[in-house]
Amino acid sequence: MTDTTAFDTRESNEAAAEADENLHRRYEQRIADLEYGIDAALDAMSDLDDGTDLAQAIANARQMLTAYRNPQ
């Protein structure tokens, strides 16, 4: 193997490893965002009382979770 080929292979491997690491970080952030959204929805649902429109509360929680699931 020539020095150029070994260098190119090493560079390619490093680029692939960096891409994998970046993907892993994005997935970790997405999971953290979803956990935060779930907590926020549960907090909103815990504030329900007898006079609360349950269907509207569920719709609001779903809307909140959708916002965290599909960030802009």
PyMOL Python script that loads the backbone (N, CA, C, O; Angstrom):
from pymol import cmd

cmd.read_pdbstr("""\
ATOM      1  N   MET A   1       0.851  -1.161   0.000  1.00  0.00           N
ATOM      2  CA  MET A   1       0.000   0.000   0.000  1.00  0.00           C
ATOM      3  C   MET A   1       0.903   1.232   0.000  1.00  0.00           C
ATOM      4  O   MET A   1       1.862   1.313   0.767  1.00  0.00           O
ATOM      5  N   THR A   2       0.589   2.166  -0.850  1.00  0.00           N
ATOM      6  CA  THR A   2       1.417   3.375  -0.919  1.00  0.00           C
ATOM      7  C   THR A   2       1.056   4.309   0.213  1.00  0.00           C
ATOM      8  O   THR A   2       0.011   4.171   0.848  1.00  0.00           O
ATOM      9  N   ASP A   3       1.941   5.265   0.457  1.00  0.00           N
ATOM     10  CA  ASP A   3       1.681   6.238   1.521  1.00  0.00           C
ATOM     11  C   ASP A   3       0.412   7.030   1.249  1.00  0.00           C
ATOM     12  O   ASP A   3      -0.347   7.330   2.171  1.00  0.00           O
ATOM     13  N   THR A   4       0.182   7.368  -0.014  1.00  0.00           N
ATOM     14  CA  THR A   4      -1.014   8.137  -0.380  1.00  0.00           C
ATOM     15  C   THR A   4      -2.274   7.322  -0.124  1.00  0.00           C
ATOM     16  O   THR A   4      -3.257   7.849   0.398  1.00  0.00           O
ATOM     17  N   THR A   5      -2.255   6.052  -0.483  1.00  0.00           N
ATOM     18  CA  THR A   5      -3.414   5.187  -0.267  1.00  0.00           C
ATOM     19  C   THR A   5      -3.680   4.999   1.226  1.00  0.00           C
ATOM     20  O   THR A   5      -4.833   5.031   1.658  1.00  0.00           O
ATOM     21  N   ALA A   6      -2.641   4.808   2.000  1.00  0.00           N
ATOM     22  CA  ALA A   6      -2.805   4.655   3.449  1.00  0.00           C
ATOM     23  C   ALA A   6      -3.346   5.937   4.059  1.00  0.00           C
ATOM     24  O   ALA A   6      -4.206   5.904   4.940  1.00  0.00           O
ATOM     25  N   PHE A   7      -2.837   7.065   3.586  1.00  0.00           N
ATOM     26  CA  PHE A   7      -3.314   8.355   4.088  1.00  0.00           C
ATOM     27  C   PHE A   7      -4.781   8.552   3.738  1.00  0.00           C
ATOM     28  O   PHE A   7      -5.575   8.958   4.587  1.00  0.00           O
ATOM     29  N   ASP A   8      -5.141   8.267   2.497  1.00  0.00           N
ATOM     30  CA  ASP A   8      -6.536   8.407   2.066  1.00  0.00           C
ATOM     31  C   ASP A   8      -7.460   7.494   2.861  1.00  0.00           C
ATOM     32  O   ASP A   8      -8.561   7.893   3.240  1.00  0.00           O
ATOM     33  N   THR A   9      -7.013   6.277   3.109  1.00  0.00           N
ATOM     34  CA  THR A   9      -7.804   5.328   3.893  1.00  0.00           C
ATOM     35  C   THR A   9      -7.991   5.838   5.310  1.00  0.00           C
ATOM     36  O   THR A   9      -9.096   5.781   5.850  1.00  0.00           O
ATOM     37  N   ARG A  10      -6.929   6.332   5.914  1.00  0.00           N
ATOM     38  CA  ARG A  10      -7.001   6.863   7.277  1.00  0.00           C
ATOM     39  C   ARG A  10      -7.947   8.066   7.324  1.00  0.00           C
ATOM     40  O   ARG A  10      -8.776   8.176   8.227  1.00  0.00           O
ATOM     41  N   GLU A  11      -7.817   8.955   6.356  1.00  0.00           N
ATOM     42  CA  GLU A  11      -8.697  10.128   6.294  1.00  0.00           C
ATOM     43  C   GLU A  11     -10.157   9.718   6.135  1.00  0.00           C
ATOM     44  O   GLU A  11     -11.049  10.289   6.763  1.00  0.00           O
ATOM     45  N   SER A  12     -10.384   8.730   5.295  1.00  0.00           N
ATOM     46  CA  SER A  12     -11.747   8.243   5.071  1.00  0.00           C
ATOM     47  C   SER A  12     -12.319   7.630   6.349  1.00  0.00           C
ATOM     48  O   SER A  12     -13.476   7.869   6.693  1.00  0.00           O
ATOM     49  N   ASN A  13     -11.514   6.850   7.041  1.00  0.00           N
ATOM     50  CA  ASN A  13     -11.957   6.233   8.294  1.00  0.00           C
ATOM     51  C   ASN A  13     -12.249   7.285   9.356  1.00  0.00           C
ATOM     52  O   ASN A  13     -13.226   7.168  10.095  1.00  0.00           O
ATOM     53  N   GLU A  14     -11.408   8.308   9.434  1.00  0.00           N
ATOM     54  CA  GLU A  14     -11.632   9.382  10.405  1.00  0.00           C
ATOM     55  C   GLU A  14     -12.911  10.152  10.083  1.00  0.00           C
ATOM     56  O   GLU A  14     -13.670  10.510  10.984  1.00  0.00           O
ATOM     57  N   ALA A  15     -13.143  10.403   8.807  1.00  0.00           N
ATOM     58  CA  ALA A  15     -14.361  11.110   8.404  1.00  0.00           C
ATOM     59  C   ALA A  15     -15.602  10.287   8.735  1.00  0.00           C
ATOM     60  O   ALA A  15     -16.604  10.833   9.196  1.00  0.00           O
ATOM     61  N   ALA A  16     -15.540   8.980   8.503  1.00  0.00           N
ATOM     62  CA  ALA A  16     -16.673   8.105   8.818  1.00  0.00           C
ATOM     63  C   ALA A  16     -16.918   8.070  10.323  1.00  0.00           C
ATOM     64  O   ALA A  16     -18.066   8.105  10.766  1.00  0.00           O
ATOM     65  N   ALA A  17     -15.847   7.999  11.109  1.00  0.00           N
ATOM     66  CA  ALA A  17     -15.994   7.976  12.569  1.00  0.00           C
ATOM     67  C   ALA A  17     -16.589   9.276  13.071  1.00  0.00           C
ATOM     68  O   ALA A  17     -17.419   9.267  13.980  1.00  0.00           O
ATOM     69  N   GLU A  18     -16.176  10.398  12.491  1.00  0.00           N
ATOM     70  CA  GLU A  18     -16.721  11.693  12.898  1.00  0.00           C
ATOM     71  C   GLU A  18     -18.193  11.811  12.526  1.00  0.00           C
ATOM     72  O   GLU A  18     -18.989  12.348  13.297  1.00  0.00           O
ATOM     73  N   ALA A  19     -18.554  11.316  11.359  1.00  0.00           N
ATOM     74  CA  ALA A  19     -19.960  11.333  10.939  1.00  0.00           C
ATOM     75  C   ALA A  19     -20.815  10.489  11.882  1.00  0.00           C
ATOM     76  O   ALA A  19     -21.917  10.892  12.252  1.00  0.00           O
ATOM     77  N   ASP A  20     -20.306   9.318  12.269  1.00  0.00           N
ATOM     78  CA  ASP A  20     -21.035   8.458  13.212  1.00  0.00           C
ATOM     79  C   ASP A  20     -21.206   9.152  14.560  1.00  0.00           C
ATOM     80  O   ASP A  20     -22.270   9.076  15.174  1.00  0.00           O
ATOM     81  N   GLU A  21     -20.155   9.828  15.013  1.00  0.00           N
ATOM     82  CA  GLU A  21     -20.220  10.530  16.291  1.00  0.00           C
ATOM     83  C   GLU A  21     -21.236  11.669  16.246  1.00  0.00           C
ATOM     84  O   GLU A  21     -21.986  11.879  17.199  1.00  0.00           O
ATOM     85  N   ASN A  22     -21.256  12.399  15.137  1.00  0.00           N
ATOM     86  CA  ASN A  22     -22.226  13.485  14.991  1.00  0.00           C
ATOM     87  C   ASN A  22     -23.653  12.957  14.957  1.00  0.00           C
ATOM     88  O   ASN A  22     -24.555  13.550  15.549  1.00  0.00           O
ATOM     89  N   LEU A  23     -23.854  11.854  14.273  1.00  0.00           N
ATOM     90  CA  LEU A  23     -25.178  11.236  14.226  1.00  0.00           C
ATOM     91  C   LEU A  23     -25.609  10.798  15.619  1.00  0.00           C
ATOM     92  O   LEU A  23     -26.759  10.995  16.010  1.00  0.00           O
ATOM     93  N   HIS A  24     -24.694  10.211  16.356  1.00  0.00           N
ATOM     94  CA  HIS A  24     -24.983   9.768  17.720  1.00  0.00           C
ATOM     95  C   HIS A  24     -25.384  10.972  18.586  1.00  0.00           C
ATOM     96  O   HIS A  24     -26.349  10.891  19.346  1.00  0.00           O
ATOM     97  N   ARG A  25     -24.657  12.073  18.475  1.00  0.00           N
ATOM     98  CA  ARG A  25     -24.994  13.278  19.253  1.00  0.00           C
ATOM     99  C   ARG A  25     -26.371  13.808  18.891  1.00  0.00           C
ATOM    100  O   ARG A  25     -27.127  14.228  19.767  1.00  0.00           O
ATOM    101  N   ARG A  26     -26.704  13.790  17.585  1.00  0.00           N
ATOM    102  CA  ARG A  26     -28.031  14.266  17.166  1.00  0.00           C
ATOM    103  C   ARG A  26     -29.130  13.385  17.743  1.00  0.00           C
ATOM    104  O   ARG A  26     -30.160  13.889  18.193  1.00  0.00           O
ATOM    105  N   TYR A  27     -28.915  12.059  17.733  1.00  0.00           N
ATOM    106  CA  TYR A  27     -29.912  11.159  18.320  1.00  0.00           C
ATOM    107  C   TYR A  27     -30.049  11.386  19.823  1.00  0.00           C
ATOM    108  O   TYR A  27     -31.158  11.375  20.356  1.00  0.00           O
ATOM    109  N   GLU A  28     -28.927  11.593  20.503  1.00  0.00           N
ATOM    110  CA  GLU A  28     -29.003  11.874  21.940  1.00  0.00           C
ATOM    111  C   GLU A  28     -29.792  13.150  22.195  1.00  0.00           C
ATOM    112  O   GLU A  28     -30.599  13.195  23.123  1.00  0.00           O
ATOM    113  N   GLN A  29     -29.576  14.184  21.395  1.00  0.00           N
ATOM    114  CA  GLN A  29     -30.304  15.443  21.565  1.00  0.00           C
ATOM    115  C   GLN A  29     -31.782  15.250  21.268  1.00  0.00           C
ATOM    116  O   GLN A  29     -32.635  15.791  21.971  1.00  0.00           O
ATOM    117  N   ARG A  30     -32.087  14.485  20.235  1.00  0.00           N
ATOM    118  CA  ARG A  30     -33.498  14.229  19.895  1.00  0.00           C
ATOM    119  C   ARG A  30     -34.202  13.493  21.032  1.00  0.00           C
ATOM    120  O   ARG A  30     -35.341  13.815  21.369  1.00  0.00           O
ATOM    121  N   ILE A  31     -33.527  12.507  21.624  1.00  0.00           N
ATOM    122  CA  ILE A  31     -34.104  11.775  22.750  1.00  0.00           C
ATOM    123  C   ILE A  31     -34.330  12.715  23.924  1.00  0.00           C
ATOM    124  O   ILE A  31     -35.377  12.658  24.568  1.00  0.00           O
ATOM    125  N   ALA A  32     -33.360  13.579  24.210  1.00  0.00           N
ATOM    126  CA  ALA A  32     -33.505  14.536  25.309  1.00  0.00           C
ATOM    127  C   ALA A  32     -34.682  15.475  25.046  1.00  0.00           C
ATOM    128  O   ALA A  32     -35.441  15.785  25.964  1.00  0.00           O
ATOM    129  N   ASP A  33     -34.840  15.930  23.798  1.00  0.00           N
ATOM    130  CA  ASP A  33     -35.960  16.805  23.454  1.00  0.00           C
ATOM    131  C   ASP A  33     -37.294  16.089  23.658  1.00  0.00           C
ATOM    132  O   ASP A  33     -38.244  16.669  24.183  1.00  0.00           O
ATOM    133  N   LEU A  34     -37.357  14.826  23.239  1.00  0.00           N
ATOM    134  CA  LEU A  34     -38.598  14.064  23.414  1.00  0.00           C
ATOM    135  C   LEU A  34     -38.908  13.835  24.890  1.00  0.00           C
ATOM    136  O   LEU A  34     -40.065  13.918  25.300  1.00  0.00           O
ATOM    137  N   GLU A  35     -37.891  13.550  25.682  1.00  0.00           N
ATOM    138  CA  GLU A  35     -38.105  13.383  27.125  1.00  0.00           C
ATOM    139  C   GLU A  35     -38.637  14.672  27.735  1.00  0.00           C
ATOM    140  O   GLU A  35     -39.543  14.644  28.567  1.00  0.00           O
ATOM    141  N   TYR A  36     -38.076  15.793  27.323  1.00  0.00           N
ATOM    142  CA  TYR A  36     -38.541  17.087  27.822  1.00  0.00           C
ATOM    143  C   TYR A  36     -39.998  17.318  27.418  1.00  0.00           C
ATOM    144  O   TYR A  36     -40.802  17.782  28.227  1.00  0.00           O
ATOM    145  N   GLY A  37     -40.334  16.998  26.177  1.00  0.00           N
ATOM    146  CA  GLY A  37     -41.709  17.155  25.701  1.00  0.00           C
ATOM    147  C   GLY A  37     -42.687  16.270  26.460  1.00  0.00           C
ATOM    148  O   GLY A  37     -43.794  16.700  26.784  1.00  0.00           O
ATOM    149  N   ILE A  38     -42.289  15.050  26.740  1.00  0.00           N
ATOM    150  CA  ILE A  38     -43.143  14.139  27.505  1.00  0.00           C
ATOM    151  C   ILE A  38     -43.369  14.681  28.906  1.00  0.00           C
ATOM    152  O   ILE A  38     -44.493  14.679  29.408  1.00  0.00           O
ATOM    153  N   ASP A  39     -42.293  15.147  29.538  1.00  0.00           N
ATOM    154  CA  ASP A  39     -42.426  15.736  30.876  1.00  0.00           C
ATOM    155  C   ASP A  39     -43.350  16.944  30.862  1.00  0.00           C
ATOM    156  O   ASP A  39     -44.176  17.111  31.760  1.00  0.00           O
ATOM    157  N   ALA A  40     -43.210  17.787  29.841  1.00  0.00           N
ATOM    158  CA  ALA A  40     -44.063  18.982  29.745  1.00  0.00           C
ATOM    159  C   ALA A  40     -45.524  18.590  29.549  1.00  0.00           C
ATOM    160  O   ALA A  40     -46.413  19.199  30.145  1.00  0.00           O
ATOM    161  N   ALA A  41     -45.778  17.588  28.724  1.00  0.00           N
ATOM    162  CA  ALA A  41     -47.154  17.136  28.500  1.00  0.00           C
ATOM    163  C   ALA A  41     -47.736  16.534  29.770  1.00  0.00           C
ATOM    164  O   ALA A  41     -48.899  16.777  30.093  1.00  0.00           O
ATOM    165  N   LEU A  42     -46.946  15.757  30.489  1.00  0.00           N
ATOM    166  CA  LEU A  42     -47.430  15.177  31.746  1.00  0.00           C
ATOM    167  C   LEU A  42     -47.699  16.261  32.784  1.00  0.00           C
ATOM    168  O   LEU A  42     -48.674  16.179  33.530  1.00  0.00           O
ATOM    169  N   ASP A  43     -46.847  17.267  32.832  1.00  0.00           N
ATOM    170  CA  ASP A  43     -47.098  18.388  33.745  1.00  0.00           C
ATOM    171  C   ASP A  43     -48.403  19.094  33.399  1.00  0.00           C
ATOM    172  O   ASP A  43     -49.180  19.451  34.284  1.00  0.00           O
ATOM    173  N   ALA A  44     -48.634  19.291  32.108  1.00  0.00           N
ATOM    174  CA  ALA A  44     -49.878  19.936  31.685  1.00  0.00           C
ATOM    175  C   ALA A  44     -51.083  19.082  32.061  1.00  0.00           C
ATOM    176  O   ALA A  44     -52.114  19.609  32.479  1.00  0.00           O
ATOM    177  N   MET A  45     -50.956  17.779  31.916  1.00  0.00           N
ATOM    178  CA  MET A  45     -52.073  16.891  32.260  1.00  0.00           C
ATOM    179  C   MET A  45     -52.290  16.816  33.772  1.00  0.00           C
ATOM    180  O   MET A  45     -53.409  16.571  34.222  1.00  0.00           O
ATOM    181  N   SER A  46     -51.238  17.023  34.555  1.00  0.00           N
ATOM    182  CA  SER A  46     -51.388  16.929  36.012  1.00  0.00           C
ATOM    183  C   SER A  46     -52.155  18.114  36.586  1.00  0.00           C
ATOM    184  O   SER A  46     -52.620  18.058  37.725  1.00  0.00           O
ATOM    185  N   ASP A  47     -52.289  19.176  35.816  1.00  0.00           N
ATOM    186  CA  ASP A  47     -53.012  20.356  36.279  1.00  0.00           C
ATOM    187  C   ASP A  47     -54.510  20.290  36.018  1.00  0.00           C
ATOM    188  O   ASP A  47     -55.227  21.264  36.243  1.00  0.00           O
ATOM    189  N   LEU A  48     -54.981  19.146  35.545  1.00  0.00           N
ATOM    190  CA  LEU A  48     -56.409  19.010  35.248  1.00  0.00           C
ATOM    191  C   LEU A  48     -57.226  19.017  36.537  1.00  0.00           C
ATOM    192  O   LEU A  48     -56.801  18.494  37.567  1.00  0.00           O
ATOM    193  N   ASP A  49     -58.397  19.615  36.454  1.00  0.00           N
ATOM    194  CA  ASP A  49     -59.321  19.556  37.582  1.00  0.00           C
ATOM    195  C   ASP A  49     -60.684  19.115  37.063  1.00  0.00           C
ATOM    196  O   ASP A  49     -60.824  18.778  35.887  1.00  0.00           O
ATOM    197  N   ASP A  50     -61.670  19.117  37.923  1.00  0.00           N
ATOM    198  CA  ASP A  50     -62.991  18.595  37.546  1.00  0.00           C
ATOM    199  C   ASP A  50     -63.644  19.366  36.409  1.00  0.00           C
ATOM    200  O   ASP A  50     -64.425  18.792  35.651  1.00  0.00           O
ATOM    201  N   GLY A  51     -63.341  20.659  36.272  1.00  0.00           N
ATOM    202  CA  GLY A  51     -63.990  21.467  35.241  1.00  0.00           C
ATOM    203  C   GLY A  51     -63.246  21.488  33.921  1.00  0.00           C
ATOM    204  O   GLY A  51     -63.657  22.186  32.994  1.00  0.00           O
ATOM    205  N   THR A  52     -62.177  20.749  33.816  1.00  0.00           N
ATOM    206  CA  THR A  52     -61.355  20.782  32.607  1.00  0.00           C
ATOM    207  C   THR A  52     -61.961  19.919  31.512  1.00  0.00           C
ATOM    208  O   THR A  52     -62.447  18.816  31.763  1.00  0.00           O
ATOM    209  N   ASP A  53     -61.922  20.439  30.303  1.00  0.00           N
ATOM    210  CA  ASP A  53     -62.362  19.682  29.138  1.00  0.00           C
ATOM    211  C   ASP A  53     -61.269  18.670  28.806  1.00  0.00           C
ATOM    212  O   ASP A  53     -60.209  19.042  28.303  1.00  0.00           O
ATOM    213  N   LEU A  54     -61.522  17.410  29.083  1.00  0.00           N
ATOM    214  CA  LEU A  54     -60.523  16.366  28.922  1.00  0.00           C
ATOM    215  C   LEU A  54     -60.081  16.229  27.467  1.00  0.00           C
ATOM    216  O   LEU A  54     -58.892  16.056  27.199  1.00  0.00           O
ATOM    217  N   ALA A  55     -61.009  16.303  26.539  1.00  0.00           N
ATOM    218  CA  ALA A  55     -60.661  16.173  25.120  1.00  0.00           C
ATOM    219  C   ALA A  55     -59.710  17.297  24.703  1.00  0.00           C
ATOM    220  O   ALA A  55     -58.752  17.063  23.966  1.00  0.00           O
ATOM    221  N   GLN A  56     -59.978  18.515  25.176  1.00  0.00           N
ATOM    222  CA  GLN A  56     -59.115  19.646  24.838  1.00  0.00           C
ATOM    223  C   GLN A  56     -57.735  19.489  25.493  1.00  0.00           C
ATOM    224  O   GLN A  56     -56.717  19.812  24.881  1.00  0.00           O
ATOM    225  N   ALA A  57     -57.704  19.001  26.718  1.00  0.00           N
ATOM    226  CA  ALA A  57     -56.435  18.797  27.415  1.00  0.00           C
ATOM    227  C   ALA A  57     -55.582  17.757  26.689  1.00  0.00           C
ATOM    228  O   ALA A  57     -54.369  17.926  26.560  1.00  0.00           O
ATOM    229  N   ILE A  58     -56.210  16.693  26.221  1.00  0.00           N
ATOM    230  CA  ILE A  58     -55.486  15.659  25.474  1.00  0.00           C
ATOM    231  C   ILE A  58     -55.000  16.219  24.144  1.00  0.00           C
ATOM    232  O   ILE A  58     -53.874  15.945  23.729  1.00  0.00           O
ATOM    233  N   ALA A  59     -55.833  16.994  23.480  1.00  0.00           N
ATOM    234  CA  ALA A  59     -55.425  17.618  22.218  1.00  0.00           C
ATOM    235  C   ALA A  59     -54.233  18.546  22.437  1.00  0.00           C
ATOM    236  O   ALA A  59     -53.311  18.572  21.622  1.00  0.00           O
ATOM    237  N   ASN A  60     -54.246  19.305  23.527  1.00  0.00           N
ATOM    238  CA  ASN A  60     -53.125  20.199  23.828  1.00  0.00           C
ATOM    239  C   ASN A  60     -51.852  19.403  24.100  1.00  0.00           C
ATOM    240  O   ASN A  60     -50.773  19.780  23.643  1.00  0.00           O
ATOM    241  N   ALA A  61     -51.974  18.306  24.840  1.00  0.00           N
ATOM    242  CA  ALA A  61     -50.809  17.471  25.126  1.00  0.00           C
ATOM    243  C   ALA A  61     -50.263  16.859  23.840  1.00  0.00           C
ATOM    244  O   ALA A  61     -49.049  16.801  23.647  1.00  0.00           O
ATOM    245  N   ARG A  62     -51.152  16.402  22.960  1.00  0.00           N
ATOM    246  CA  ARG A  62     -50.702  15.849  21.676  1.00  0.00           C
ATOM    247  C   ARG A  62     -50.000  16.910  20.834  1.00  0.00           C
ATOM    248  O   ARG A  62     -48.980  16.634  20.201  1.00  0.00           O
ATOM    249  N   GLN A  63     -50.541  18.111  20.828  1.00  0.00           N
ATOM    250  CA  GLN A  63     -49.929  19.206  20.078  1.00  0.00           C
ATOM    251  C   GLN A  63     -48.533  19.515  20.631  1.00  0.00           C
ATOM    252  O   GLN A  63     -47.597  19.753  19.868  1.00  0.00           O
ATOM    253  N   MET A  64     -48.403  19.510  21.949  1.00  0.00           N
ATOM    254  CA  MET A  64     -47.114  19.764  22.582  1.00  0.00           C
ATOM    255  C   MET A  64     -46.109  18.681  22.199  1.00  0.00           C
ATOM    256  O   MET A  64     -44.966  18.983  21.856  1.00  0.00           O
ATOM    257  N   LEU A  65     -46.536  17.418  22.257  1.00  0.00           N
ATOM    258  CA  LEU A  65     -45.640  16.322  21.909  1.00  0.00           C
ATOM    259  C   LEU A  65     -45.251  16.363  20.427  1.00  0.00           C
ATOM    260  O   LEU A  65     -44.112  16.054  20.076  1.00  0.00           O
ATOM    261  N   THR A  66     -46.179  16.739  19.574  1.00  0.00           N
ATOM    262  CA  THR A  66     -45.884  16.856  18.146  1.00  0.00           C
ATOM    263  C   THR A  66     -44.834  17.934  17.909  1.00  0.00           C
ATOM    264  O   THR A  66     -43.955  17.779  17.061  1.00  0.00           O
ATOM    265  N   ALA A  67     -44.928  19.018  18.655  1.00  0.00           N
ATOM    266  CA  ALA A  67     -43.942  20.092  18.509  1.00  0.00           C
ATOM    267  C   ALA A  67     -42.549  19.616  18.898  1.00  0.00           C
ATOM    268  O   ALA A  67     -41.570  19.996  18.257  1.00  0.00           O
ATOM    269  N   TYR A  68     -42.444  18.800  19.929  1.00  0.00           N
ATOM    270  CA  TYR A  68     -41.137  18.285  20.342  1.00  0.00           C
ATOM    271  C   TYR A  68     -40.654  17.153  19.412  1.00  0.00           C
ATOM    272  O   TYR A  68     -39.453  16.964  19.219  1.00  0.00           O
ATOM    273  N   ARG A  69     -41.599  16.420  18.854  1.00  0.00           N
ATOM    274  CA  ARG A  69     -41.244  15.305  17.967  1.00  0.00           C
ATOM    275  C   ARG A  69     -40.750  15.808  16.620  1.00  0.00           C
ATOM    276  O   ARG A  69     -39.866  15.207  16.009  1.00  0.00           O
ATOM    277  N   ASN A  70     -41.327  16.916  16.161  1.00  0.00           N
ATOM    278  CA  ASN A  70     -41.008  17.464  14.837  1.00  0.00           C
ATOM    279  C   ASN A  70     -40.546  18.906  14.962  1.00  0.00           C
ATOM    280  O   ASN A  70     -41.270  19.819  14.564  1.00  0.00           O
ATOM    281  N   PRO A  71     -39.353  19.129  15.508  1.00  0.00           N
ATOM    282  CA  PRO A  71     -38.900  20.515  15.675  1.00  0.00           C
ATOM    283  C   PRO A  71     -38.695  21.193  14.327  1.00  0.00           C
ATOM    284  O   PRO A  71     -38.338  20.544  13.344  1.00  0.00           O
ATOM    285  N   GLN A  72     -38.917  22.460  14.292  1.00  0.00           N
ATOM    286  CA  GLN A  72     -38.755  23.236  13.045  1.00  0.00           C
ATOM    287  C   GLN A  72     -37.323  23.578  12.802  1.00  0.00           C
ATOM    288  O   GLN A  72     -37.003  24.224  11.805  1.00  0.00           O
TER     289      GLN A  72
END
""", "prot")
cmd.dss("prot")
cmd.show_as("cartoon", "prot")
cmd.util.cbc("prot")
cmd.orient("prot")
